[in-house]
Amino acid sequence: MEAKIKEALDKIRPFLQNDGGDVEFVEYKDNIVKVKLQGHCAGCPGARMTLQGVIGRILMESYPEIKGVEAVEF
């Protein structure tokens, strides 16, 4: 499943990079995907919408077993 998630994130990545951001896969556990938003996406006021409205929607529509997407910070 991790490979499929990473592949989907690679397709989303250009959209984020156009705005100076990026996304990094962290883990997939208990049907939850954890990612780290980077660059402008990390501190952007629209980060929550990007996470749920774009990344989450695409991943959950592509793979129904995914129940949610969360951002983590290091």
N, CA, C, O and CB atoms as a CASP TS submission, in Angstrom:
PFRMAT TS
TARGET T0000
AUTHOR 0000-0000-0000
METHOD Language model
MODEL 1
PARENT N/A
ATOM      1  N   MET     1       0.817  -1.195   0.000  1.00  0.00           N
ATOM      2  CA  MET     1       0.000   0.000   0.000  1.00  0.00           C
ATOM      3  C   MET     1       0.863   1.261   0.000  1.00  0.00           C
ATOM      4  O   MET     1       0.512   2.261  -0.626  1.00  0.00           O
ATOM      5  CB  MET     1      -0.931  -0.003   1.201  1.00  0.00           C
ATOM      6  N   GLU     2       1.999   1.206   0.710  1.00  0.00           N
ATOM      7  CA  GLU     2       2.859   2.384   0.767  1.00  0.00           C
ATOM      8  C   GLU     2       3.314   2.820  -0.620  1.00  0.00           C
ATOM      9  O   GLU     2       3.378   4.015  -0.909  1.00  0.00           O
ATOM     10  CB  GLU     2       4.068   2.109   1.644  1.00  0.00           C
ATOM     11  N   ALA     3       3.628   1.864  -1.469  1.00  0.00           N
ATOM     12  CA  ALA     3       4.070   2.198  -2.830  1.00  0.00           C
ATOM     13  C   ALA     3       2.961   2.901  -3.599  1.00  0.00           C
ATOM     14  O   ALA     3       3.225   3.852  -4.335  1.00  0.00           O
ATOM     15  CB  ALA     3       4.513   0.930  -3.584  1.00  0.00           C
ATOM     16  N   LYS     4       1.722   2.444  -3.436  1.00  0.00           N
ATOM     17  CA  LYS     4       0.589   3.083  -4.115  1.00  0.00           C
ATOM     18  C   LYS     4       0.374   4.504  -3.612  1.00  0.00           C
ATOM     19  O   LYS     4       0.081   5.412  -4.390  1.00  0.00           O
ATOM     20  CB  LYS     4      -0.687   2.260  -3.914  1.00  0.00           C
ATOM     21  N   ILE     5       0.522   4.683  -2.303  1.00  0.00           N
ATOM     22  CA  ILE     5       0.348   6.019  -1.723  1.00  0.00           C
ATOM     23  C   ILE     5       1.430   6.959  -2.238  1.00  0.00           C
ATOM     24  O   ILE     5       1.146   8.095  -2.618  1.00  0.00           O
ATOM     25  CB  ILE     5       0.383   5.955  -0.177  1.00  0.00           C
ATOM     26  N   LYS     6       2.668   6.481  -2.249  1.00  0.00           N
ATOM     27  CA  LYS     6       3.777   7.307  -2.736  1.00  0.00           C
ATOM     28  C   LYS     6       3.586   7.668  -4.204  1.00  0.00           C
ATOM     29  O   LYS     6       3.904   8.782  -4.622  1.00  0.00           O
ATOM     30  CB  LYS     6       5.114   6.578  -2.545  1.00  0.00           C
ATOM     31  N   GLU     7       3.069   6.728  -4.981  1.00  0.00           N
ATOM     32  CA  GLU     7       2.810   6.990  -6.396  1.00  0.00           C
ATOM     33  C   GLU     7       1.742   8.071  -6.552  1.00  0.00           C
ATOM     34  O   GLU     7       1.876   8.965  -7.388  1.00  0.00           O
ATOM     35  CB  GLU     7       2.372   5.698  -7.115  1.00  0.00           C
ATOM     36  N   ALA     8       0.688   7.987  -5.749  1.00  0.00           N
ATOM     37  CA  ALA     8      -0.365   9.005  -5.800  1.00  0.00           C
ATOM     38  C   ALA     8       0.181  10.366  -5.367  1.00  0.00           C
ATOM     39  O   ALA     8      -0.160  11.387  -5.966  1.00  0.00           O
ATOM     40  CB  ALA     8      -1.556   8.598  -4.904  1.00  0.00           C
ATOM     41  N   LEU     9       1.021  10.390  -4.338  1.00  0.00           N
ATOM     42  CA  LEU     9       1.616  11.652  -3.890  1.00  0.00           C
ATOM     43  C   LEU     9       2.516  12.247  -4.966  1.00  0.00           C
ATOM     44  O   LEU     9       2.603  13.468  -5.097  1.00  0.00           O
ATOM     45  CB  LEU     9       2.414  11.439  -2.598  1.00  0.00           C
ATOM     46  N   ASP    10       3.183  11.394  -5.735  1.00  0.00           N
ATOM     47  CA  ASP    10       4.021  11.885  -6.830  1.00  0.00           C
ATOM     48  C   ASP    10       3.183  12.599  -7.887  1.00  0.00           C
ATOM     49  O   ASP    10       3.661  13.526  -8.542  1.00  0.00           O
ATOM     50  CB  ASP    10       4.797  10.727  -7.469  1.00  0.00           C
ATOM     51  N   LYS    11       1.944  12.171  -8.050  1.00  0.00           N
ATOM     52  CA  LYS    11       1.049  12.821  -9.020  1.00  0.00           C
ATOM     53  C   LYS    11       0.518  14.147  -8.484  1.00  0.00           C
ATOM     54  O   LYS    11       0.231  15.059  -9.261  1.00  0.00           O
ATOM     55  CB  LYS    11      -0.125  11.895  -9.370  1.00  0.00           C
ATOM     56  N   ILE    12       0.387  14.260  -7.178  1.00  0.00           N
ATOM     57  CA  ILE    12      -0.100  15.478  -6.528  1.00  0.00           C
ATOM     58  C   ILE    12       1.024  16.514  -6.404  1.00  0.00           C
ATOM     59  O   ILE    12       0.782  17.720  -6.446  1.00  0.00           O
ATOM     60  CB  ILE    12      -0.679  15.149  -5.134  1.00  0.00           C
ATOM     61  N   ARG    13       2.228  16.028  -6.253  1.00  0.00           N
ATOM     62  CA  ARG    13       3.396  16.868  -5.968  1.00  0.00           C
ATOM     63  C   ARG    13       3.544  18.084  -6.897  1.00  0.00           C
ATOM     64  O   ARG    13       3.796  19.176  -6.390  1.00  0.00           O
ATOM     65  CB  ARG    13       4.638  16.031  -6.058  1.00  0.00           C
ATOM     66  N   PRO    14       3.403  17.963  -8.215  1.00  0.00           N
ATOM     67  CA  PRO    14       3.577  19.144  -9.078  1.00  0.00           C
ATOM     68  C   PRO    14       2.612  20.282  -8.730  1.00  0.00           C
ATOM     69  O   PRO    14       2.984  21.452  -8.820  1.00  0.00           O
ATOM     70  CB  PRO    14       3.385  18.750 -10.535  1.00  0.00           C
ATOM     71  N   PHE    15       1.392  19.955  -8.338  1.00  0.00           N
ATOM     72  CA  PHE    15       0.418  20.966  -7.924  1.00  0.00           C
ATOM     73  C   PHE    15       0.953  21.749  -6.723  1.00  0.00           C
ATOM     74  O   PHE    15       0.851  22.975  -6.674  1.00  0.00           O
ATOM     75  CB  PHE    15      -0.944  20.306  -7.579  1.00  0.00           C
ATOM     76  N   LEU    16       1.517  21.036  -5.769  1.00  0.00           N
ATOM     77  CA  LEU    16       2.053  21.679  -4.570  1.00  0.00           C
ATOM     78  C   LEU    16       3.318  22.464  -4.885  1.00  0.00           C
ATOM     79  O   LEU    16       3.520  23.558  -4.358  1.00  0.00           O
ATOM     80  CB  LEU    16       2.341  20.638  -3.489  1.00  0.00           C
ATOM     81  N   GLN    17       4.163  21.914  -5.735  1.00  0.00           N
ATOM     82  CA  GLN    17       5.425  22.572  -6.067  1.00  0.00           C
ATOM     83  C   GLN    17       5.207  23.869  -6.832  1.00  0.00           C
ATOM     84  O   GLN    17       6.035  24.776  -6.758  1.00  0.00           O
ATOM     85  CB  GLN    17       6.301  21.639  -6.879  1.00  0.00           C
ATOM     86  N   ASN    18       4.100  23.968  -7.568  1.00  0.00           N
ATOM     87  CA  ASN    18       3.779  25.212  -8.263  1.00  0.00           C
ATOM     88  C   ASN    18       3.588  26.362  -7.295  1.00  0.00           C
ATOM     89  O   ASN    18       3.796  27.521  -7.654  1.00  0.00           O
ATOM     90  CB  ASN    18       2.532  25.039  -9.104  1.00  0.00           C
ATOM     91  N   ASP    19       3.194  26.051  -6.069  1.00  0.00           N
ATOM     92  CA  ASP    19       3.004  27.072  -5.039  1.00  0.00           C
ATOM     93  C   ASP    19       4.149  27.107  -4.035  1.00  0.00           C
ATOM     94  O   ASP    19       4.016  27.702  -2.966  1.00  0.00           O
ATOM     95  CB  ASP    19       1.700  26.834  -4.312  1.00  0.00           C
ATOM     96  N   GLY    20       5.271  26.477  -4.368  1.00  0.00           N
ATOM     97  CA  GLY    20       6.441  26.508  -3.494  1.00  0.00           C
ATOM     98  C   GLY    20       6.385  25.515  -2.346  1.00  0.00           C
ATOM     99  O   GLY    20       7.119  25.655  -1.368  1.00  0.00           O
ATOM    100  N   GLY    21       5.528  24.522  -2.455  1.00  0.00           N
ATOM    101  CA  GLY    21       5.404  23.538  -1.392  1.00  0.00           C
ATOM    102  C   GLY    21       5.762  22.141  -1.856  1.00  0.00           C
ATOM    103  O   GLY    21       6.212  21.931  -2.982  1.00  0.00           O
ATOM    104  N   ASP    22       5.552  21.202  -0.966  1.00  0.00           N
ATOM    105  CA  ASP    22       5.793  19.799  -1.284  1.00  0.00           C
ATOM    106  C   ASP    22       5.146  18.942  -0.204  1.00  0.00           C
ATOM    107  O   ASP    22       4.678  19.456   0.811  1.00  0.00           O
ATOM    108  CB  ASP    22       7.321  19.497  -1.400  1.00  0.00           C
ATOM    109  N   VAL    23       5.125  17.645  -0.429  1.00  0.00           N
ATOM    110  CA  VAL    23       4.562  16.709   0.542  1.00  0.00           C
ATOM    111  C   VAL    23       5.490  15.501   0.631  1.00  0.00           C
ATOM    112  O   VAL    23       6.016  15.027  -0.377  1.00  0.00           O
ATOM    113  CB  VAL    23       3.106  16.277   0.144  1.00  0.00           C
ATOM    114  N   GLU    24       5.678  15.014   1.853  1.00  0.00           N
ATOM    115  CA  GLU    24       6.520  13.845   2.086  1.00  0.00           C
ATOM    116  C   GLU    24       5.700  12.779   2.804  1.00  0.00           C
ATOM    117  O   GLU    24       5.050  13.068   3.809  1.00  0.00           O
ATOM    118  CB  GLU    24       7.785  14.220   2.911  1.00  0.00           C
ATOM    119  N   PHE    25       5.726  11.555   2.296  1.00  0.00           N
ATOM    120  CA  PHE    25       5.072  10.434   2.960  1.00  0.00           C
ATOM    121  C   PHE    25       5.816  10.114   4.242  1.00  0.00           C
ATOM    122  O   PHE    25       7.045  10.037   4.252  1.00  0.00           O
ATOM    123  CB  PHE    25       5.011   9.193   2.035  1.00  0.00           C
ATOM    124  N   VAL    26       5.056   9.924   5.348  1.00  0.00           N
ATOM    125  CA  VAL    26       5.666   9.569   6.624  1.00  0.00           C
ATOM    126  C   VAL    26       5.334   8.128   6.983  1.00  0.00           C
ATOM    127  O   VAL    26       6.238   7.321   7.198  1.00  0.00           O
ATOM    128  CB  VAL    26       5.195  10.520   7.737  1.00  0.00           C
ATOM    129  N   GLU    27       4.033   7.791   7.050  1.00  0.00           N
ATOM    130  CA  GLU    27       3.662   6.407   7.351  1.00  0.00           C
ATOM    131  C   GLU    27       2.207   6.151   6.996  1.00  0.00           C
ATOM    132  O   GLU    27       1.411   7.073   6.819  1.00  0.00           O
ATOM    133  CB  GLU    27       3.906   6.092   8.831  1.00  0.00           C
ATOM    134  N   TYR    28       1.889   4.865   6.897  1.00  0.00           N
ATOM    135  CA  TYR    28       0.519   4.398   6.716  1.00  0.00           C
ATOM    136  C   TYR    28       0.267   3.367   7.800  1.00  0.00           C
ATOM    137  O   TYR    28       0.884   2.302   7.820  1.00  0.00           O
ATOM    138  CB  TYR    28       0.280   3.798   5.271  1.00  0.00           C
ATOM    139  N   LYS    29      -0.654   3.701   8.706  1.00  0.00           N
ATOM    140  CA  LYS    29      -0.923   2.813   9.832  1.00  0.00           C
ATOM    141  C   LYS    29      -2.381   2.954  10.229  1.00  0.00           C
ATOM    142  O   LYS    29      -2.908   4.063  10.310  1.00  0.00           O
ATOM    143  CB  LYS    29       0.010   3.127  11.034  1.00  0.00           C
ATOM    144  N   ASP    30      -3.029   1.824  10.476  1.00  0.00           N
ATOM    145  CA  ASP    30      -4.439   1.806  10.885  1.00  0.00           C
ATOM    146  C   ASP    30      -5.322   2.571   9.899  1.00  0.00           C
ATOM    147  O   ASP    30      -6.244   3.282  10.301  1.00  0.00           O
ATOM    148  CB  ASP    30      -4.589   2.403  12.288  1.00  0.00           C
ATOM    149  N   ASN    31      -5.035   2.418   8.618  1.00  0.00           N
ATOM    150  CA  ASN    31      -5.785   3.035   7.524  1.00  0.00           C
ATOM    151  C   ASN    31      -5.712   4.567   7.514  1.00  0.00           C
ATOM    152  O   ASN    31      -6.560   5.230   6.918  1.00  0.00           O
ATOM    153  CB  ASN    31      -7.223   2.609   7.603  1.00  0.00           C
ATOM    154  N   ILE    32      -4.693   5.118   8.176  1.00  0.00           N
ATOM    155  CA  ILE    32      -4.467   6.559   8.186  1.00  0.00           C
ATOM    156  C   ILE    32      -3.110   6.837   7.540  1.00  0.00           C
ATOM    157  O   ILE    32      -2.105   6.217   7.887  1.00  0.00           O
ATOM    158  CB  ILE    32      -4.529   7.134   9.644  1.00  0.00           C
ATOM    159  N   VAL    33      -3.100   7.774   6.601  1.00  0.00           N
ATOM    160  CA  VAL    33      -1.862   8.194   5.954  1.00  0.00           C
ATOM    161  C   VAL    33      -1.351   9.428   6.685  1.00  0.00           C
ATOM    162  O   VAL    33      -2.100  10.375   6.927  1.00  0.00           O
ATOM    163  CB  VAL    33      -2.079   8.485   4.426  1.00  0.00           C
ATOM    164  N   LYS    34      -0.076   9.406   7.031  1.00  0.00           N
ATOM    165  CA  LYS    34       0.546  10.569   7.657  1.00  0.00           C
ATOM    166  C   LYS    34       1.575  11.134   6.692  1.00  0.00           C
ATOM    167  O   LYS    34       2.416  10.414   6.152  1.00  0.00           O
ATOM    168  CB  LYS    34       1.202  10.200   9.028  1.00  0.00           C
ATOM    169  N   VAL    35       1.484  12.447   6.491  1.00  0.00           N
ATOM    170  CA  VAL    35       2.387  13.135   5.580  1.00  0.00           C
ATOM    171  C   VAL    35       2.949  14.367   6.271  1.00  0.00           C
ATOM    172  O   VAL    35       2.404  14.857   7.261  1.00  0.00           O
ATOM    173  CB  VAL    35       1.663  13.521   4.265  1.00  0.00           C
ATOM    174  N   LYS    36       4.035  14.844   5.730  1.00  0.00           N
ATOM    175  CA  LYS    36       4.616  16.094   6.201  1.00  0.00           C
ATOM    176  C   LYS    36       4.527  17.094   5.060  1.00  0.00           C
ATOM    177  O   LYS    36       5.049  16.853   3.971  1.00  0.00           O
ATOM    178  CB  LYS    36       6.100  15.901   6.683  1.00  0.00           C
ATOM    179  N   LEU    37       3.864  18.219   5.313  1.00  0.00           N
ATOM    180  CA  LEU    37       3.810  19.293   4.331  1.00  0.00           C
ATOM    181  C   LEU    37       5.096  20.089   4.448  1.00  0.00           C
ATOM    182  O   LEU    37       5.566  20.368   5.550  1.00  0.00           O
ATOM    183  CB  LEU    37       2.556  20.204   4.539  1.00  0.00           C
ATOM    184  N   GLN    38       5.662  20.454   3.304  1.00  0.00           N
ATOM    185  CA  GLN    38       6.949  21.134   3.297  1.00  0.00           C
ATOM    186  C   GLN    38       6.874  22.433   2.513  1.00  0.00           C
ATOM    187  O   GLN    38       5.912  22.684   1.787  1.00  0.00           O
ATOM    188  CB  GLN    38       8.026  20.230   2.714  1.00  0.00           C
ATOM    189  N   GLY    39       7.907  23.255   2.674  1.00  0.00           N
ATOM    190  CA  GLY    39       7.976  24.517   1.951  1.00  0.00           C
ATOM    191  C   GLY    39       6.840  25.436   2.350  1.00  0.00           C
ATOM    192  O   GLY    39       6.454  25.493   3.517  1.00  0.00           O
ATOM    193  N   HIS    40       6.311  26.149   1.379  1.00  0.00           N
ATOM    194  CA  HIS    40       5.218  27.084   1.657  1.00  0.00           C
ATOM    195  C   HIS    40       3.978  26.386   2.185  1.00  0.00           C
ATOM    196  O   HIS    40       3.185  27.000   2.899  1.00  0.00           O
ATOM    197  CB  HIS    40       4.868  27.858   0.409  1.00  0.00           C
ATOM    198  N   CYS    41       3.798  25.137   1.855  1.00  0.00           N
ATOM    199  CA  CYS    41       2.614  24.391   2.333  1.00  0.00           C
ATOM    200  C   CYS    41       2.645  24.206   3.845  1.00  0.00           C
ATOM    201  O   CYS    41       1.592  24.129   4.479  1.00  0.00           O
ATOM    202  CB  CYS    41       2.531  23.015   1.647  1.00  0.00           C
ATOM    203  N   ALA    42       3.835  24.135   4.428  1.00  0.00           N
ATOM    204  CA  ALA    42       3.949  23.863   5.860  1.00  0.00           C
ATOM    205  C   ALA    42       3.326  24.970   6.703  1.00  0.00           C
ATOM    206  O   ALA    42       2.674  24.685   7.708  1.00  0.00           O
ATOM    207  CB  ALA    42       5.407  23.686   6.243  1.00  0.00           C
ATOM    208  N   GLY    43       3.513  26.211   6.317  1.00  0.00           N
ATOM    209  CA  GLY    43       2.995  27.308   7.119  1.00  0.00           C
ATOM    210  C   GLY    43       1.852  28.058   6.467  1.00  0.00           C
ATOM    211  O   GLY    43       1.419  29.095   6.970  1.00  0.00           O
ATOM    212  N   CYS    44       1.375  27.557   5.383  1.00  0.00           N
ATOM    213  CA  CYS    44       0.319  28.228   4.617  1.00  0.00           C
ATOM    214  C   CYS    44      -1.020  28.169   5.345  1.00  0.00           C
ATOM    215  O   CYS    44      -1.385  27.129   5.895  1.00  0.00           O
ATOM    216  CB  CYS    44       0.185  27.595   3.228  1.00  0.00           C
ATOM    217  N   PRO    45      -1.758  29.290   5.350  1.00  0.00           N
ATOM    218  CA  PRO    45      -3.091  29.270   5.966  1.00  0.00           C
ATOM    219  C   PRO    45      -4.041  28.269   5.279  1.00  0.00           C
ATOM    220  O   PRO    45      -5.004  27.806   5.891  1.00  0.00           O
ATOM    221  CB  PRO    45      -3.702  30.674   5.921  1.00  0.00           C
ATOM    222  N   GLY    46      -3.770  27.948   4.036  1.00  0.00           N
ATOM    223  CA  GLY    46      -4.609  26.996   3.307  1.00  0.00           C
ATOM    224  C   GLY    46      -4.127  25.554   3.430  1.00  0.00           C
ATOM    225  O   GLY    46      -4.615  24.682   2.711  1.00  0.00           O
ATOM    226  N   ALA    47      -3.182  25.288   4.324  1.00  0.00           N
ATOM    227  CA  ALA    47      -2.607  23.946   4.440  1.00  0.00           C
ATOM    228  C   ALA    47      -3.666  22.906   4.780  1.00  0.00           C
ATOM    229  O   ALA    47      -3.636  21.800   4.241  1.00  0.00           O
ATOM    230  CB  ALA    47      -1.513  23.931   5.498  1.00  0.00           C
ATOM    231  N   ARG    48      -4.593  23.240   5.659  1.00  0.00           N
ATOM    232  CA  ARG    48      -5.638  22.281   6.037  1.00  0.00           C
ATOM    233  C   ARG    48      -6.516  21.933   4.836  1.00  0.00           C
ATOM    234  O   ARG    48      -6.883  20.775   4.638  1.00  0.00           O
ATOM    235  CB  ARG    48      -6.506  22.849   7.181  1.00  0.00           C
ATOM    236  N   MET    49      -6.848  22.951   4.036  1.00  0.00           N
ATOM    237  CA  MET    49      -7.648  22.682   2.843  1.00  0.00           C
ATOM    238  C   MET    49      -6.859  21.849   1.838  1.00  0.00           C
ATOM    239  O   MET    49      -7.409  20.946   1.208  1.00  0.00           O
ATOM    240  CB  MET    49      -8.107  23.997   2.197  1.00  0.00           C
ATOM    241  N   THR    50      -5.578  22.150   1.691  1.00  0.00           N
ATOM    242  CA  THR    50      -4.733  21.362   0.792  1.00  0.00           C
ATOM    243  C   THR    50      -4.675  19.914   1.268  1.00  0.00           C
ATOM    244  O   THR    50      -4.778  18.983   0.469  1.00  0.00           O
ATOM    245  CB  THR    50      -3.307  21.961   0.711  1.00  0.00           C
ATOM    246  N   LEU    51      -4.511  19.737   2.562  1.00  0.00           N
ATOM    247  CA  LEU    51      -4.396  18.395   3.119  1.00  0.00           C
ATOM    248  C   LEU    51      -5.683  17.597   2.917  1.00  0.00           C
ATOM    249  O   LEU    51      -5.643  16.486   2.389  1.00  0.00           O
ATOM    250  CB  LEU    51      -4.052  18.467   4.603  1.00  0.00           C
ATOM    251  N   GLN    52      -6.806  18.143   3.325  1.00  0.00           N
ATOM    252  CA  GLN    52      -8.073  17.411   3.258  1.00  0.00           C
ATOM    253  C   GLN    52      -8.736  17.504   1.876  1.00  0.00           C
ATOM    254  O   GLN    52      -9.247  16.510   1.361  1.00  0.00           O
ATOM    255  CB  GLN    52      -9.028  17.941   4.318  1.00  0.00           C
ATOM    256  N   GLY    53      -8.721  18.691   1.288  1.00  0.00           N
ATOM    257  CA  GLY    53      -9.438  18.906   0.038  1.00  0.00           C
ATOM    258  C   GLY    53      -8.741  18.374  -1.189  1.00  0.00           C
ATOM    259  O   GLY    53      -9.389  18.057  -2.187  1.00  0.00           O
ATOM    260  N   VAL    54      -7.435  18.272  -1.129  1.00  0.00           N
ATOM    261  CA  VAL    54      -6.688  17.800  -2.297  1.00  0.00           C
ATOM    262  C   VAL    54      -6.058  16.437  -2.009  1.00  0.00           C
ATOM    263  O   VAL    54      -6.433  15.432  -2.613  1.00  0.00           O
ATOM    264  CB  VAL    54      -5.596  18.824  -2.696  1.00  0.00           C
ATOM    265  N   ILE    55      -5.108  16.412  -1.089  1.00  0.00           N
ATOM    266  CA  ILE    55      -4.377  15.175  -0.813  1.00  0.00           C
ATOM    267  C   ILE    55      -5.311  14.098  -0.282  1.00  0.00           C
ATOM    268  O   ILE    55      -5.326  12.979  -0.796  1.00  0.00           O
ATOM    269  CB  ILE    55      -3.246  15.432   0.190  1.00  0.00           C
ATOM    270  N   GLY    56      -6.086  14.425   0.738  1.00  0.00           N
ATOM    271  CA  GLY    56      -6.994  13.444   1.339  1.00  0.00           C
ATOM    272  C   GLY    56      -8.036  12.942   0.367  1.00  0.00           C
ATOM    273  O   GLY    56      -8.292  11.742   0.271  1.00  0.00           O
ATOM    274  N   ARG    57      -8.633  13.871  -0.349  1.00  0.00           N
ATOM    275  CA  ARG    57      -9.688  13.478  -1.292  1.00  0.00           C
ATOM    276  C   ARG    57      -9.153  12.528  -2.363  1.00  0.00           C
ATOM    277  O   ARG    57      -9.770  11.505  -2.659  1.00  0.00           O
ATOM    278  CB  ARG    57     -10.299  14.723  -1.956  1.00  0.00           C
ATOM    279  N   ILE    58      -8.017  12.867  -2.933  1.00  0.00           N
ATOM    280  CA  ILE    58      -7.451  12.024  -3.991  1.00  0.00           C
ATOM    281  C   ILE    58      -7.075  10.648  -3.452  1.00  0.00           C
ATOM    282  O   ILE    58      -7.389   9.635  -4.075  1.00  0.00           O
ATOM    283  CB  ILE    58      -6.219  12.699  -4.614  1.00  0.00           C
ATOM    284  N   LEU    59      -6.407  10.601  -2.300  1.00  0.00           N
ATOM    285  CA  LEU    59      -6.004   9.314  -1.749  1.00  0.00           C
ATOM    286  C   LEU    59      -7.212   8.463  -1.360  1.00  0.00           C
ATOM    287  O   LEU    59      -7.247   7.270  -1.660  1.00  0.00           O
ATOM    288  CB  LEU    59      -5.103   9.522  -0.539  1.00  0.00           C
ATOM    289  N   MET    60      -8.196   9.061  -0.700  1.00  0.00           N
ATOM    290  CA  MET    60      -9.349   8.277  -0.236  1.00  0.00           C
ATOM    291  C   MET    60     -10.256   7.846  -1.386  1.00  0.00           C
ATOM    292  O   MET    60     -10.887   6.791  -1.312  1.00  0.00           O
ATOM    293  CB  MET    60     -10.156   9.083   0.775  1.00  0.00           C
ATOM    294  N   GLU    61     -10.330   8.653  -2.455  1.00  0.00           N
ATOM    295  CA  GLU    61     -11.104   8.233  -3.619  1.00  0.00           C
ATOM    296  C   GLU    61     -10.385   7.116  -4.372  1.00  0.00           C
ATOM    297  O   GLU    61     -11.023   6.206  -4.902  1.00  0.00           O
ATOM    298  CB  GLU    61     -11.360   9.425  -4.552  1.00  0.00           C
ATOM    299  N   SER    62      -9.070   7.189  -4.417  1.00  0.00           N
ATOM    300  CA  SER    62      -8.291   6.174  -5.132  1.00  0.00           C
ATOM    301  C   SER    62      -8.213   4.862  -4.369  1.00  0.00           C
ATOM    302  O   SER    62      -8.207   3.783  -4.963  1.00  0.00           O
ATOM    303  CB  SER    62      -6.894   6.685  -5.401  1.00  0.00           C
ATOM    304  N   TYR    63      -8.152   4.966  -3.030  1.00  0.00           N
ATOM    305  CA  TYR    63      -7.986   3.781  -2.190  1.00  0.00           C
ATOM    306  C   TYR    63      -8.969   3.861  -1.026  1.00  0.00           C
ATOM    307  O   TYR    63      -8.649   4.434   0.015  1.00  0.00           O
ATOM    308  CB  TYR    63      -6.516   3.659  -1.670  1.00  0.00           C
ATOM    309  N   PRO    64     -10.164   3.292  -1.194  1.00  0.00           N
ATOM    310  CA  PRO    64     -11.221   3.389  -0.177  1.00  0.00           C
ATOM    311  C   PRO    64     -10.827   2.874   1.203  1.00  0.00           C
ATOM    312  O   PRO    64     -11.457   3.242   2.195  1.00  0.00           O
ATOM    313  CB  PRO    64     -12.416   2.638  -0.641  1.00  0.00           C
ATOM    314  N   GLU    65      -9.805   2.036   1.288  1.00  0.00           N
ATOM    315  CA  GLU    65      -9.386   1.545   2.596  1.00  0.00           C
ATOM    316  C   GLU    65      -8.720   2.631   3.442  1.00  0.00           C
ATOM    317  O   GLU    65      -8.607   2.494   4.660  1.00  0.00           O
ATOM    318  CB  GLU    65      -8.439   0.377   2.426  1.00  0.00           C
ATOM    319  N   ILE    66      -8.278   3.712   2.788  1.00  0.00           N
ATOM    320  CA  ILE    66      -7.714   4.841   3.521  1.00  0.00           C
ATOM    321  C   ILE    66      -8.862   5.622   4.155  1.00  0.00           C
ATOM    322  O   ILE    66      -9.787   6.053   3.467  1.00  0.00           O
ATOM    323  CB  ILE    66      -6.856   5.759   2.583  1.00  0.00           C
ATOM    324  N   LYS    67      -8.794   5.797   5.457  1.00  0.00           N
ATOM    325  CA  LYS    67      -9.875   6.461   6.204  1.00  0.00           C
ATOM    326  C   LYS    67      -9.571   7.911   6.551  1.00  0.00           C
ATOM    327  O   LYS    67     -10.459   8.650   6.975  1.00  0.00           O
ATOM    328  CB  LYS    67     -10.157   5.703   7.472  1.00  0.00           C
ATOM    329  N   GLY    68      -8.324   8.319   6.374  1.00  0.00           N
ATOM    330  CA  GLY    68      -7.978   9.697   6.684  1.00  0.00           C
ATOM    331  C   GLY    68      -6.540  10.005   6.350  1.00  0.00           C
ATOM    332  O   GLY    68      -5.719   9.113   6.139  1.00  0.00           O
ATOM    333  N   VAL    69      -6.253  11.312   6.306  1.00  0.00           N
ATOM    334  CA  VAL    69      -4.902  11.796   6.049  1.00  0.00           C
ATOM    335  C   VAL    69      -4.604  12.857   7.101  1.00  0.00           C
ATOM    336  O   VAL    69      -5.406  13.763   7.332  1.00  0.00           O
ATOM    337  CB  VAL    69      -4.750  12.370   4.583  1.00  0.00           C
ATOM    338  N   GLU    70      -3.441  12.732   7.734  1.00  0.00           N
ATOM    339  CA  GLU    70      -3.044  13.664   8.782  1.00  0.00           C
ATOM    340  C   GLU    70      -1.666  14.230   8.465  1.00  0.00           C
ATOM    341  O   GLU    70      -0.813  13.553   7.892  1.00  0.00           O
ATOM    342  CB  GLU    70      -3.045  12.974  10.166  1.00  0.00           C
ATOM    343  N   ALA    71      -1.472  15.486   8.850  1.00  0.00           N
ATOM    344  CA  ALA    71      -0.161  16.106   8.716  1.00  0.00           C
ATOM    345  C   ALA    71       0.595  15.949  10.029  1.00  0.00           C
ATOM    346  O   ALA    71       0.019  16.074  11.110  1.00  0.00           O
ATOM    347  CB  ALA    71      -0.286  17.606   8.324  1.00  0.00           C
ATOM    348  N   VAL    72       1.864  15.681   9.922  1.00  0.00           N
ATOM    349  CA  VAL    72       2.724  15.602  11.106  1.00  0.00           C
ATOM    350  C   VAL    72       3.815  16.652  10.959  1.00  0.00           C
ATOM    351  O   VAL    72       4.148  17.074   9.852  1.00  0.00           O
ATOM    352  CB  VAL    72       3.339  14.164  11.282  1.00  0.00           C
ATOM    353  N   GLU    73       4.358  17.059  12.081  1.00  0.00           N
ATOM    354  CA  GLU    73       5.452  18.019  12.078  1.00  0.00           C
ATOM    355  C   GLU    73       6.634  17.410  12.810  1.00  0.00           C
ATOM    356  O   GLU    73       6.467  16.691  13.795  1.00  0.00           O
ATOM    357  CB  GLU    73       5.025  19.363  12.729  1.00  0.00           C
ATOM    358  N   PHE    74       7.814  17.701  12.328  1.00  0.00           N
ATOM    359  CA  PHE    74       9.032  17.200  12.982  1.00  0.00           C
ATOM    360  C   PHE    74       9.801  18.357  13.561  1.00  0.00           C
ATOM    361  O   PHE    74      10.860  18.159  14.157  1.00  0.00           O
ATOM    362  CB  PHE    74       9.918  16.409  11.994  1.00  0.00           C
TER
END
